[in-house]
Amino acid sequence: MAKRPTTPRRKLTAKNLQIEILRYLLSNPRKRLTARQIIEHLGVENNKDAVDHAVNQLVQAGSVFVFPGEKFGVALERLTGPEDPEEAPKPRAVLRRPEEADPLAGNRITKLTRTPKRSAEKFIEGRVDMTRTGAAYIVTDDLDTDVYVSPRYVNGALHGDTVKVQLFPASPRRRNAPDRKPEGEVVQVLKRNNEHFIGTLNIGRKYALLTPDNANLHTDIYVGLDDIADAEHGDKVVVQITDWQEGQNRMPIGKVTQGLGKVGGSEFEMKKILINAGFELRASDEALAEAERIPNTIPAQEIERRRDFRDVLTFTIDPEDAKDFDDALSIRKLDNGNLEVGIHIADVTYYLKPGSEMDKEALQRSTSVYLVDRVCPMLPEKLSNNLCSLVPEQERFTFSVVVEFDAKNQIVKRWFGRTVIFSDKRFSYEEAQTILDGKPAPHLPEHPHYDALVWGLMEMLRLSKIMRKQREKNGAINFESEEVRFRLAPDGTPLEAYVKERKDANMLIEDFMLLANQEVAYYIDQKAQSQQEIPFIYRIHDLPDMEKVAEFSRFAYELGYPMNVDTPKQIAISFNGLMKAAEQNDRLKPLAPLAIRTMAKAIYSSNNIGHYGLGFSHYSHFTSPIRRYSDVLAHRILERNLDGQVWRMDKDKLEEQCKHISTQEKKAADAERESIKYKQAEYMRSRVGQVFAGVVSGFIDRGFFVELPDTKAEGLVEFKYLADTYTMEAGNLRARGRRYGKVVQMGDKVQVRITAVDLLKRQIDMEWVVEEY
C-alpha cells in the first residue's frame, strides 16, 4: 500500500490540476497510473472525479493516452512511435461530464467512431467559432444558418480558422426538427487564423509540451527539446506552430519564439492580448534588415519627378502622443481667388515594394494595433516613425489629393499624384483647438508662420463645417461613440481614465480625410465608366437589417423616443435625431451603442455598393497607409491609373486580400477593446469600496450593468444580492421587484459601490448603494 505523503495536501484548480498531471507524466514517461495513483503521487486533495475529468481533458488534447486497466500515461508514442509494439495504446472514447457532451446529442456520452460514409457529398466553406467544449459552429455565407461540428469531427481546426466542411445528410430524426442546425465534419483547413500561442511549457525527458492558455485550443503543442530556446520548465512562452499535423487525434508541432517573463501584470497581459489576436510582437529579422537598407536621404532626382509643395503652407494635426504622422494639410489662395487645399498622405508605396519581406508582413498584419499603452505597428519603425512619418520641418514624399474650392465653396478642380512637402508646424489637437477657439496657447504666436497658420486653420474649419452639413443632408449618420483614454504612470499603471472630447480640430481633420477617400474612389470608378471595370479596394457599408432596426425602435419607444424606421433614409434621420436628443437626455445615452450594433459592419470589398453610414456612393481608404494595408493597395492602384494610364489588378486576388484585411481589422479592433477593458478594470481595482454615480446600461438574467460616465467602465449588479426578487420586463429594458414593485430600467441614474475586480476576466462587480422601498 502506498505511503501517504506527510506534507499538507493542496487542492488545485481544474487547469492547474491538468498542468501538474501532465508535468508528472512527462517526468515519468514509462509510468501507467490510475486516477487514484495520480492523486497519491501528486499529493493533492482533489477527488477522483476531478482527476478523471482532468485526465480526460488531456486525453482529448492528445497529450495523454489511456492504457488497459484504466491507466493513464504520456502520449509519447503518438509522436515518436511505440518503443514496444505490444505497449501501443488503443484509442478509446473520451469520457466527458454530461454538460460537456455534444449539445445536439441529448447529453449522451458517445464513443469515437470513424466518419460514416455519405452517399451525397455537399461541402461548404466558413469560419470556425469554437466553443469551450471542443465543438464548433461554422459561420458560412453558403447557408442561412451555422453548421454544427461535434468535437470528434473538428479534426484539428481552431477558433477563427477558415475551413471546408462536408455536410452530413439529414437523418429522419433531424428532418423532423426543422430548428436543428445542419451538422458536418471539417475535411480541410483552408486558412489558419493564428500560428502563435501562449501557454505553459512542460519539459519532459524527451520532449516538451505547451499547454495553451487559450480555452478554445483543445490540444497541447509538441515542442522538441532543441526548439525550447532558453525556456525553463513551467515558463510562460510563445510557441509558433511549424507543423499542424492535421487530422484526427494528431498534435501540432511548434517551437518557442519568445519568453514572456513574469506571469501576470499589465506588460504580460498586453503581450498576451496581441498574441492571442494573432499579431506578432515584432517584425521579422528579414523585414527589419530590409528597412535598415533603405537610405535616410531623399534622392534629388525623385524630387524632380514630383509636384513640389515645399513652399506652400503645410501642417499636421495629430494626438499629443502620436509618432506616425500619416497626413498633412496645405492651403493657399490662388491668383483666381479660389482656395487650393492639399491633402497629403505619406507615400508608403515609394519604400514598400510589392513582394518584399516588409510588404508580405504588412499584408499579413494588414493593420497597426493600438492598445492603451503601446502600438504594434504594421511596418518596421524606421518607416512608420521615421521615413514615412510627416514630421515637421523635414522634406517628405507624399501622395496627394489636391482640390480647388471656388467662391461658392464648390470643388471645381481635382488633382491626384505624388508630391514632396515640408511641414511648417506639427499641431496637437489641443494646440489647434486653442487657435480655433480664439485663445491661442501662449507659445504659438512665437511661430514664424503664426498668422498664416491661423488663417489656414480658420479657412479649413469653415470648409469642413460646410462639408459636414452637406453629408448630413445626403443621409450620413452621425455616430459619435464616446472613446475612453487613460493617463498612465511610467510603469503603465492607469492614473486617470477620461472620455476623449471631440472638438472642431478633430472633426476638421476627419472631414478632409473623408473628402480625400471619397474623391479617390469616385475617380477610379468614373475612369472606367466607358470601358472595362478597374478593380479597386472600396470601403463599403451595407444597408441596415430592417428587422434589427425595427426591434431597436421598440427599445427606443419604451424609453420615450419614438422613431420612424420604414426606409433607410428615415432610419438615418431618426438615428441622427436620437444622437442629438441623447446629448440632452441621459436616459437615452445607452441607446447610442445599441443603435450602432443594429448597423451592418463596414468592410473592404472590390465590389462597390456605397457607404450607407456616410451617405457616400463611392468611398475608399487612402489616408492612412502607415497603419492600414488597404490604403497601400489604394495608392498602388491609383498611381498606376494616373496620367492617362489604365491598369487592372486581378479582381479575384484583390477580393481575397479585401477579405483578409477585413478579418485582420476586426481582430485588431477586438484586441484594442480588450486592452481598454483591462485598463478599466486595473483602474477600478484600486477603487474597490468607493461609491460612484452611474447609469444603468443593460440587463442579463443575473442582474443589470451600470456604466460609469467618467471612465466608461461597466460593472454588474447581481439581482441575488438585492433585497427583492427581480423579474425582467419589456424586452430586457427593465426589471421589477416582485415584493415591493420597485422598477430599475435602462438609463436610470444609480449609486453603486465597487465590490470586486477580476483583472483576468476584466470583470467589475458592483452593489446598489441606495435601494429604497
Number of C-alpha atoms within 10 A of each C-alpha: 3 7 7 9 12 7 7 8 14 11 12 15 12 14 12 12 20 20 21 17 21 24 20 18 22 25 15 14 15 11 13 19 18 18 19 14 15 22 19 15 15 16 17 18 14 17 12 15 12 18 21 18 19 22 27 23 22 25 25 22 19 23 28 24 25 23 18 10 9 11 16 24 25 26 22 20 16 17 13 9 11 14 10 8 9 7 11 15 17 9 12 13 15 18 18 19 13 12 10 15 20 21 14 13 10 9 14 15 15 14 11 12 10 9 10 7 8 11 8 9 10 12 14 18 20 22 25 28 19 23 15 12 18 24 22 25 23 27 21 17 12 11 12 8 15 20 24 25 29 22 21 23 24 26 19 23 29 23 22 21 19 22 25 21 23 21 21 20 16 13 9 8 9 14 12 10 10 9 9 15 16 19 21 23 22 25 19 18 23 14 13 16 20 18 17 20 25 24 21 20 28 25 23 20 10 13 17 23 26 29 27 21 15 14 13 18 20 25 24 25 29 26 25 17 16 11 16 23 12 11 19 14 14 16 19 24 24 26 28 20 20 13 14 16 13 15 17 14 17 19 22 20 20 24 24 24 18 17 17 19 12 10 12 13 13 18 15 14 18 21 21 23 20 23 20 19 22 21 26 19 14 14 19 14 10 12 19 17 14 15 20 12 8 12 10 10 9 13 9 8 8 11 17 11 11 16 15 15 18 18 11 16 20 27 25 23 23 22 13 12 7 10 16 22 24 24 26 28 26 26 24 19 13 11 7 8 11 18 20 19 22 25 24 30 31 30 27 27 20 14 16 19 13 11 9 13 20 24 21 15 19 24 21 17 25 29 28 21 24 18 21 22 18 12 13 22 26 27 30 23 19 15 20 23 19 16 25 25 25 30 24 19 15 14 18 24 27 28 27 27 25 20 21 20 19 14 10 7 14 14 14 10 11 16 14 20 17 21 24 23 31 23 23 23 20 20 18 17 19 17 20 23 20 15 19 18 11 10 10 15 13 8 8 18 14 8 11 11 13 14 11 14 23 17 15 20 21 17 15 21 20 12 17 20 15 14 19 19 11 13 17 16 12 14 20 22 22 19 15 11 10 15 13 18 19 21 14 15 10 7 9 16 16 21 11 14 19 15 14 11 10 12 12 16 24 18 15 21 22 13 19 22 23 19 18 25 21 21 22 23 23 16 17 20 16 12 16 13 10 7 8 9 14 20 22 27 25 28 26 26 23 15 15 18 12 16 10 13 20 17 13 19 22 16 21 19 12 15 17 11 16 14 19 15 18 11 11 17 16 14 21 23 20 18 23 18 15 22 21 13 15 17 11 10 12 14 20 21 20 18 24 17 14 16 19 14 14 17 18 15 15 14 18 24 24 21 14 20 17 19 22 22 21 21 20 19 14 22 26 26 25 31 29 21 27 29 25 24 28 26 24 25 21 22 26 17 20 22 18 13 17 16 9 7 9 14 13 13 12 11 16 11 10 17 18 12 22 24 15 16 23 20 16 23 21 15 21 25 16 16 24 21 15 19 24 22 21 23 27 26 25 23 21 22 17 13 16 16 15 11 16 17 15 23 23 25 25 21 22 14 12 13 19 23 22 31 23 20 16 14 18 20 21 23 27 24 23 18 20 11 11 14 13 17 15 23 16 18 12 11 12 16 21 22 25 17 18 12 11 13 13 14 15 19 22 25 23 17 18 18 17 25 21 23 18 19 22 13 21 12 10 18 19 25 19 25 22 18 14 10 12 7 10
